[in-house]
Amino acid sequence: MSTKNSDCLIIFTRNPELGKGKRRLAATVGDQAALEIYSFLLEHTRKITKDLPLTKQVWYSEQVHQNDAWDAIIYDKDVQKGEDLGLRMENAFKTAFENHDHVIIIGSDMYDMNQADLEKAFQQLETHDAVIGPAIDGGYYLLGFTKKLVAGVFVNKEWGTETVLEKTLQDLKNVNYATLDARNDVDYYEDIKDIPVFQPFLKHI
């Protein structure tokens, strides 16, 4: 249930299902390992978000699961709406801005992010119009705004490519925005092959 506060965290997640999601990773590690890795990343996302004293919303890719590991007492739940990722994010932001002044969106596959990163991001929105967390692969792992979206930020992007960050920064050039430290997200085998915590999922390779 939402508490009344000015801050809202949107978490975009895929419904974990064998053979769906993390396709670029699955191409190397296989469908079963990709699902296990994604489930591990979901648990990490819950761990770093559950204690944040703000409204937390989980937006599912396909359908809401009421009795899953996302505790409905801690997390509000909704379904993403829109024909592409940009429209889905825009719709989620517009919904959140109906009740909150500071809204940040993250994915659910960032092992390289922790609770302190999220706290810092919301702190930045106290004095900035926007905040962005660059991903090493040329995308972003976090994006947030104060009171309203910056026009155009979710259109004319080739989602999932290395051009997303550059084009988004162009959209932000006329507003006062803060940049977080760059982080590594998990899309490919190469992103995790040298990280010890992922080794149990990669023994078959």
URHU-V674703 format. One record per residue. N is the residue number from 1. RES is the residue in one letter. D_LAST is the distance of its C-alpha to the last C-alpha in Angstrom with 2 decimals. Layout:
# URHU-V674703
[[N	RES	D_LAST] [N	RES	D_LAST]]
This chain:
# URHU-V674703
[[1	M	42.74] [2	S	43.48] [3	T	45.55] [4	K	48.04] [5	N	46.82] [6	S	46.36] [7	D	42.57] [8	C	39.93] [9	L	36.15] [10	I	34.48] [11	I	30.87] [12	F	29.27] [13	T	26.61] [14	R	24.97] [15	N	25.48] [16	P	22.05] [17	E	21.38] [18	L	18.50] [19	G	18.01] [20	K	20.12] [21	G	19.63] [22	K	16.88] [23	R	16.54] [24	R	15.43] [25	L	12.53] [26	A	11.80] [27	A	11.87] [28	T	8.38] [29	V	6.88] [30	G	9.36] [31	D	12.78] [32	Q	12.50] [33	A	10.14] [34	A	12.36] [35	L	15.36] [36	E	14.54] [37	I	14.03] [38	Y	17.24] [39	S	19.05] [40	F	18.29] [41	L	19.68] [42	L	22.65] [43	E	23.47] [44	H	23.43] [45	T	25.76] [46	R	28.05] [47	K	28.18] [48	I	29.33] [49	T	31.78] [50	K	33.43] [51	D	35.96] [52	L	37.12] [53	P	40.84] [54	L	40.87] [55	T	40.32] [56	K	36.71] [57	Q	35.87] [58	V	32.70] [59	W	32.70] [60	Y	30.50] [61	S	29.28] [62	E	30.53] [63	Q	32.65] [64	V	33.69] [65	H	32.34] [66	Q	35.17] [67	N	33.82] [68	D	30.25] [69	A	28.98] [70	W	30.97] [71	D	34.27] [72	A	37.08] [73	I	39.44] [74	I	37.41] [75	Y	36.09] [76	D	38.06] [77	K	36.22] [78	D	36.61] [79	V	35.01] [80	Q	34.23] [81	K	36.81] [82	G	36.79] [83	E	35.55] [84	D	33.10] [85	L	31.51] [86	G	34.57] [87	L	37.04] [88	R	35.09] [89	M	35.07] [90	E	38.73] [91	N	39.79] [92	A	38.13] [93	F	39.85] [94	K	43.18] [95	T	42.98] [96	A	42.20] [97	F	44.99] [98	E	47.49] [99	N	47.37] [100	H	45.77] [101	D	46.51] [102	H	43.17] [103	V	40.06] [104	I	36.48] [105	I	33.42] [106	I	29.77] [107	G	26.56] [108	S	24.39] [109	D	21.10] [110	M	22.34] [111	Y	20.86] [112	D	22.76] [113	M	26.08] [114	N	28.36] [115	Q	31.71] [116	A	33.71] [117	D	32.40] [118	L	33.73] [119	E	36.98] [120	K	37.47] [121	A	36.94] [122	F	39.66] [123	Q	41.90] [124	Q	41.65] [125	L	42.95] [126	E	46.09] [127	T	47.15] [128	H	45.18] [129	D	45.11] [130	A	41.34] [131	V	38.19] [132	I	34.86] [133	G	31.53] [134	P	29.85] [135	A	26.11] [136	I	24.66] [137	D	23.48] [138	G	27.11] [139	G	27.51] [140	Y	28.79] [141	Y	27.54] [142	L	31.08] [143	L	34.42] [144	G	37.74] [145	F	41.42] [146	T	44.81] [147	K	47.03] [148	K	46.01] [149	L	43.40] [150	V	43.79] [151	A	44.76] [152	G	42.21] [153	V	39.19] [154	F	37.30] [155	V	38.45] [156	N	37.73] [157	K	34.12] [158	E	31.09] [159	W	28.85] [160	G	25.25] [161	T	26.24] [162	E	26.97] [163	T	30.71] [164	V	31.08] [165	L	31.87] [166	E	34.36] [167	K	36.19] [168	T	36.32] [169	L	37.81] [170	Q	40.40] [171	D	41.33] [172	L	41.81] [173	K	43.90] [174	N	47.19] [175	V	46.33] [176	N	45.92] [177	Y	42.17] [178	A	40.05] [179	T	36.63] [180	L	34.07] [181	D	31.51] [182	A	28.58] [183	R	25.33] [184	N	21.67] [185	D	20.62] [186	V	17.23] [187	D	16.78] [188	Y	13.80] [189	Y	10.31] [190	E	12.44] [191	D	14.71] [192	I	12.63] [193	K	10.03] [194	D	12.93] [195	I	14.56] [196	P	14.57] [197	V	15.40] [198	F	12.17] [199	Q	9.96] [200	P	10.61] [201	F	9.11] [202	L	5.63] [203	K	5.53] [204	H	3.80] [205	I	0.00]]
